[in-house]
Amino acid sequence: METPEGHEANIGDIISFKLNGVDAKGKVVTSSCQRCIMVDLSVMDNLEDTGFEHTHTVVGPGKYKVLHSSK
């Protein structure tokens, strides 16, 4: 599920990744230092069923796949 080298997520992109071993997806809300991104998990239809304690998380570089680009 790694993102190809040179392709980083942009604000507004929908990405998929693993969070605590569970398949997750979210909308990129900001990028930060060292290519990590802040993700809003509220786009998940089953967010309440996942047991995730927060609606936002940080995902590191190479740990996600872009599902839908905002560009």
Protein Blocks (a to p, Z undefined) as FASTA:
>chain_A
ZZcehiacdehiacdddeehiacddddfbdcehhiacddfklpmklmmnopabfbdcdde
hiaccfbdcZZ
